[in-house]
Amino acid sequence: MAASPDGMALVAADLVKTYSQGRGKPPLRALDGLTFQAEEGTVFGLLGPNGAGKSTTVKILSTLARPDSGTATVAGIDVGRHPGRARSAIGFVAQKQVSDPMDTGVENLVLAGQLHGMSTRAARSRAGELLERFALTSAARRQVKTYSGGMARKLDVAIGLMHRPRVLFLDEPTTGLDPEARAEMWAEIERMSREERMTVLLTTHYLEEADRLASRLAIVDAGRVVTEGTPEQLKSELRGDAVVIELHEASVIAPVLESLDRLGGFREVAAEGRAVRARVDDGGAAMPLVLAALDAEGIAVASATVSRPSLDDVYLAHTGHSFAAVHAGSSADARTDLEEVAS
């Protein structure tokens, strides 16, 4: 199955998706004109907090949901017009475990292959290849309920690869994994893209994961792509250093903001909880002046940091709030729950 003639393995154009919230409540717009393209043989990251629209996007591209409007293509196939053809070109690894815990690893893989039209013999051969590749051969005939979290997650990815898809959707693939299992998953994702020229669409709320794996990423907020580019490109667009001042009490935020205004040179100033974030050309020179000014006013500082631009800074610059703060919000969690059940 070839990608589209222009080399784009994935195209989402003006996707809109609205969910009903029940009687008396306004509808929830999960996607609001979302648009992006992903080249063949790359890892494309969708970065955003819970509820940003990542899971809904994956469901539409993988034919599990239909948009209210807009178009989507996978490997040159319109998923709305030809969902069956599109499914043959994609593998899908959802956030939740897809393997049957009562079956063995090899039984899960063979069944997945058969569901994609493979003969039993071909499915067993392919299952053996994948079990070896993911270091699961010794556990092949054990019930999946005996697997560790990392082992079960690797089996889920192997299931998505059984029919050798051109495009693989990984929806939050490392959530809940320990650091060692996460590192192993990262290495496998990099290998698939580099050696097999597989296109991987990665959704994640881990900044480090997006920074390391994605050759290009789109930051999604409230159902829209707010910026897109390579991680380095996005970070380099931010001039100067990031300054974060953590205070003991949120009640002194206002005088801190006034102090920064008097000192001058600070931009993109934002307050979140007990923290004040800003950008300045030379953080090393500016920080002592800030601390001296706050000390003179009797304002206690819990911590103060200066750093080069990060993806969190990029998110803050384009959305007006930090990635971490939004991800921790309870309203975002509620929105994600609705996305999970609505389609």
Stockholm file with secondary structure:
# STOCKHOLM 1.0

chainA/1-343         MAASPDGMALVAADLVKTYSQGRGKPPLRALDGLTFQAEEGTVFGLLGPNGAGKSTTVKILSTLARPDSGTATVAGIDVGRHPGRARSAIGFVAQKQVSDPMDTGVENLVLAGQLHGMSTRAARSRAGELLERFALTSAARRQVKTYSGGMARKLDVAIGLMHRPRVLFLDEPTTGLDPEARAEMWAEIERMSREERMTVLLTTHYLEEADRLASRLAIVDAGRVVTEGTPEQLKSELRGDAVVIELHEASVIAPVLESLDRLGGFREVAAEGRAVRARVDDGGAAMPLVLAALDAEGIAVASATVSRPSLDDVYLAHTGHSFAAVHAGSSADARTDLEEVAS
#=GR chainA/1-343 SS CCCCTTSEEEEEEEEEEEECCCTTSCCEEEEEEEEEEEETTCEEEEECCTTSSHHHHHHHHTTSSCCSEEEEEETTEETTTCHHHHHHHEEEECSSCCSCTTSBHHHHHHHHHHHTTCCHHHHHHHHHHHHHHTTCGGGTTSBGGGSCHHHHHHHHHHHHHTTCCSEEEEESTTTTCCHHHHHHHHHHHHHHHHHHCCEEEEEESCHHHHHHHCSEEEEEETTEEEEEECHHHHHHTSCSEEEEEEESCGGGHHHHHHHHHHHCCCEEEEEETTEEEEEESCHHHHHHHHHHHHHHTTCCEEEEEEECCCHHHHHHHHHSSCHHHHHTCHHHHHHHHHHHHHC
#=GC SS_cons         CCCCTTSEEEEEEEEEEEECCCTTSCCEEEEEEEEEEEETTCEEEEECCTTSSHHHHHHHHTTSSCCSEEEEEETTEETTTCHHHHHHHEEEECSSCCSCTTSBHHHHHHHHHHHTTCCHHHHHHHHHHHHHHTTCGGGTTSBGGGSCHHHHHHHHHHHHHTTCCSEEEEESTTTTCCHHHHHHHHHHHHHHHHHHCCEEEEEESCHHHHHHHCSEEEEEETTEEEEEECHHHHHHTSCSEEEEEEESCGGGHHHHHHHHHHHCCCEEEEEETTEEEEEESCHHHHHHHHHHHHHHTTCCEEEEEEECCCHHHHHHHHHSSCHHHHHTCHHHHHHHHHHHHHC
//
